[in-house]
Amino acid sequence: MTRSSENLSPELHEYLVAHSSPVDEVLVDLAAETRRLFPASAGMQIGPEQGLFMTALTRLMGARDVVEVGTFTGYSSICLARGLPSDGTLLACDVSEEWTSVARRYWQRAGVADRIDLRIAPAIETLRALPEEPLFDLAFIDADKEGYVGYWEAVVPRVRSGGALLVDNVFSHNRVLDPAQTSPAVQGIRDFNAHALADERTETVLLPIGDGLTLARKR
């Protein structure tokens, strides 16, 4: 279907999915089309269990205003938007018209297009252009790994006290543990993980969902 939580056996992952709420046809079709159109990039899409978790968290928080840094073909934005009330808003930041043209079609199919405000521009520019005050209940960061610290610094002040941040790929496919792995993407994740841990504005926990998911609460 889509990328699964890593470090689980195929059998345990199959059990996990079978004992979670089912994923609907819209997301199944989106995952399949993403694999067909963008085979080299399809692994960037979140897995079904992560999507369900993000929808549940959005609903549990009663979130009304959410920001997403990195939209790709729209799987995660559908999951977040589905957790919003009908008058909620998701600000989606991406640089690719090609990827997000797929997202736009599936937002319509999912019935959430009216809740999503897509901005095509470097996300750091979009974020820094926003008022420097708490605007969001929840933020999700899943973009270029070298930019994570910058995105975090732009987003944290704009999340309300008691709000939450989710940050994807914080295990970097287990490469964070290998000192021989020195690519900019891997080092960007290491730098981010250390930065977030030291940030006294938030409380953080790393969850073994997908490729590692940081959940942080804004103090």
C-alpha positions as CSV (number, residue, x, y, z in Angstrom):
1,M,0.0,0.0,0.0
2,T,2.4,2.7,1.2
3,R,5.5,2.9,3.3
4,S,5.2,0.9,6.5
5,S,6.7,1.5,9.9
6,E,10.3,0.3,9.8
7,N,11.8,-2.2,12.2
8,L,8.7,-4.3,12.2
9,S,8.5,-7.6,10.6
10,P,6.2,-7.9,7.6
11,E,4.0,-10.2,9.6
12,L,3.7,-7.8,12.6
13,H,3.1,-4.8,10.3
14,E,0.3,-6.8,8.6
15,Y,-1.2,-7.5,12.0
16,L,-0.9,-3.8,13.0
17,V,-2.7,-2.7,9.8
18,A,-5.4,-5.4,10.2
19,H,-6.2,-4.3,13.7
20,S,-6.4,-0.6,12.9
21,S,-9.2,1.2,11.3
22,P,-9.3,0.5,7.5
23,V,-7.8,2.9,5.0
24,D,-10.4,4.1,2.5
25,E,-10.4,3.8,-1.3
26,V,-9.2,7.4,-1.8
27,L,-5.9,6.9,0.1
28,V,-5.4,3.4,-1.4
29,D,-5.8,4.9,-4.9
30,L,-3.6,7.8,-4.1
31,A,-0.8,5.5,-2.8
32,A,-1.0,3.4,-6.0
33,E,-1.0,6.4,-8.3
34,T,2.0,7.9,-6.5
35,R,3.9,4.7,-6.9
36,R,3.1,4.6,-10.6
37,L,3.8,8.3,-11.4
38,F,6.8,8.8,-9.1
39,P,8.4,5.4,-8.4
40,A,11.7,7.0,-7.3
41,S,10.0,9.2,-4.8
42,A,7.1,7.1,-3.6
43,G,8.9,6.2,-0.4
44,M,8.4,9.8,0.8
45,Q,4.7,9.1,1.3
46,I,3.7,8.3,4.9
47,G,2.2,4.8,5.7
48,P,-1.4,4.0,6.6
49,E,-0.8,3.7,10.4
50,Q,0.9,7.1,10.5
51,G,-1.9,8.6,8.6
52,L,-4.5,7.2,11.0
53,F,-2.4,8.4,13.9
54,M,-2.2,11.9,12.5
55,T,-6.0,12.1,11.9
56,A,-6.7,10.8,15.4
57,L,-4.3,13.3,17.0
58,T,-5.8,16.2,15.0
59,R,-9.3,15.3,16.2
60,L,-8.2,14.6,19.8
61,M,-6.6,18.0,20.0
62,G,-9.6,19.7,18.6
63,A,-7.2,21.4,16.1
64,R,-8.7,24.1,13.9
65,D,-5.5,25.5,12.3
66,V,-2.7,23.3,11.0
67,V,0.4,23.8,8.9
68,E,2.2,21.2,6.9
69,V,5.7,21.6,5.6
70,G,6.1,19.3,2.7
71,T,2.9,18.1,0.9
72,F,4.2,15.7,-1.9
73,T,1.1,14.1,-3.4
74,G,-1.3,14.9,-0.6
75,Y,-1.6,11.7,1.5
76,S,-0.6,13.4,4.8
77,S,-2.6,16.5,4.1
78,I,-5.8,14.4,3.6
79,C,-5.1,12.7,6.9
80,L,-4.7,16.0,8.7
81,A,-7.6,17.8,7.0
82,R,-9.9,14.9,7.8
83,G,-9.2,15.6,11.5
84,L,-10.3,19.2,11.2
85,P,-13.8,20.6,11.7
86,S,-15.5,21.8,8.5
87,D,-14.3,25.3,9.0
88,G,-10.8,24.3,9.9
89,T,-7.8,25.2,7.8
90,L,-4.6,23.4,6.7
91,L,-1.8,25.6,5.3
92,A,0.1,23.3,3.0
93,C,3.6,24.3,1.9
94,D,5.4,22.7,-1.1
95,V,7.6,23.7,-4.0
96,S,6.3,21.2,-6.6
97,E,3.4,21.9,-8.9
98,E,3.8,18.4,-10.4
99,W,3.5,16.6,-7.1
100,T,0.7,18.8,-5.7
101,S,-1.3,18.6,-8.9
102,V,-2.0,15.0,-7.9
103,A,-2.7,16.2,-4.3
104,R,-5.3,18.7,-5.6
105,R,-7.3,15.9,-7.4
106,Y,-7.3,13.7,-4.3
107,W,-8.2,16.5,-2.0
108,Q,-11.3,17.0,-4.1
109,R,-12.1,13.2,-4.0
110,A,-11.6,13.2,-0.2
111,G,-13.9,16.2,0.2
112,V,-11.3,18.3,2.0
113,A,-10.2,20.7,-0.7
114,D,-12.0,23.6,0.9
115,R,-10.0,23.2,4.1
116,I,-6.6,23.3,2.4
117,D,-4.6,26.4,1.4
118,L,-1.7,25.4,-0.8
119,R,1.3,27.7,-1.1
120,I,3.8,26.9,-3.9
121,A,7.0,28.4,-2.7
122,P,10.0,27.6,-0.5
123,A,8.4,26.7,2.8
124,I,10.8,28.8,4.8
125,E,9.7,31.9,2.9
126,T,6.0,31.0,3.4
127,L,6.5,30.5,7.1
128,R,8.6,33.6,7.7
129,A,6.0,35.7,5.9
130,L,3.4,34.7,8.5
131,P,2.7,36.9,11.5
132,E,5.1,36.2,14.4
133,E,2.4,35.0,16.8
134,P,0.7,31.7,17.6
135,L,-1.4,30.8,14.6
136,F,-1.5,27.0,14.6
137,D,-2.7,24.2,16.9
138,L,-0.6,21.6,15.1
139,A,2.3,21.5,12.7
140,F,3.7,18.7,10.6
141,I,7.2,18.9,9.1
142,D,8.2,16.4,6.3
143,A,10.4,18.1,3.8
144,D,14.1,18.4,2.9
145,K,16.1,17.2,5.9
146,E,18.8,19.8,5.8
147,G,16.1,22.4,6.4
148,Y,14.5,20.8,9.5
149,V,16.2,23.1,12.1
150,G,15.1,26.2,10.1
151,Y,11.6,25.0,9.7
152,W,11.4,24.1,13.4
153,E,12.6,27.6,14.3
154,A,10.0,29.2,12.0
155,V,7.2,27.0,13.2
156,V,7.6,26.8,17.0
157,P,6.8,30.4,17.7
158,R,3.7,30.2,15.5
159,V,2.3,27.2,17.4
160,R,0.1,28.0,20.4
161,S,0.9,26.9,23.9
162,G,-0.4,23.4,24.4
163,G,-0.2,22.8,20.6
164,A,1.8,20.1,19.0
165,L,4.5,19.5,16.3
166,L,5.0,16.3,14.4
167,V,8.3,15.8,12.5
168,D,8.9,12.9,10.1
169,N,11.9,10.7,9.3
170,V,13.8,11.3,12.5
171,F,15.5,7.9,12.3
172,S,16.6,8.5,8.7
173,H,16.1,4.8,7.9
174,N,18.3,3.9,10.9
175,R,21.2,5.8,9.4
176,V,21.4,8.2,12.5
177,L,23.1,5.3,14.3
178,D,25.8,4.8,11.7
179,P,28.8,7.2,12.1
180,A,29.8,6.3,8.5
181,Q,26.7,7.9,7.2
182,T,27.6,11.5,6.7
183,S,25.3,12.7,3.9
184,P,23.8,16.2,4.4
185,A,20.3,14.6,4.8
186,V,21.4,12.2,7.6
187,Q,23.4,14.9,9.3
188,G,20.5,17.3,9.0
189,I,18.3,14.8,10.9
190,R,21.0,14.3,13.6
191,D,21.3,18.1,14.0
192,F,17.5,18.4,14.2
193,N,17.1,15.7,16.8
194,A,19.7,17.3,19.0
195,H,18.2,20.7,18.5
196,A,14.7,19.7,19.3
197,L,15.8,17.8,22.4
198,A,17.6,20.9,23.7
199,D,14.7,23.3,23.0
200,E,13.1,24.3,26.3
201,R,10.0,25.6,24.5
202,T,8.8,22.0,23.9
203,E,8.5,18.6,25.4
204,T,9.4,15.8,22.9
205,V,9.1,12.1,22.4
206,L,10.4,10.1,19.4
207,L,7.8,7.5,18.3
208,P,8.7,4.3,16.3
209,I,6.1,5.0,13.6
210,G,7.1,5.0,10.0
211,D,10.7,6.2,9.8
212,G,10.6,7.7,13.2
213,L,8.1,10.5,14.2
214,T,8.9,13.2,16.7
215,L,5.9,14.4,18.7
216,A,6.5,17.6,20.6
217,R,4.2,19.6,22.8
218,K,4.6,23.4,22.9
219,R,4.9,24.5,26.6
